[in-house]
Amino acid sequence: MIVLRLLVVALLIAVAALGLAWLFTADRKYLRTLGRVLRFAVVFAFAAAVLLVLERLVLR
């Protein structure tokens, strides 16, 4: 669980940094990178949720 929490903190830092970089420079490459990071986060969250559900089913 601590690894997941650290990944969430890293994700929030990355999103904030990319958002601020885009605000200050108005360069769209930061928005593209932000989109990739958010897509990765959604896929990772879905995979983690599936693994948690499978774990509950197996340990039951």
Secondary structure, 3 states (H helix, E strand, C coil): CHHHHHHHHHHHHHHHHHHHHHHHHCCHHHHHHHHHHHHHHHHHHHHHHHHHHHHHHHHC
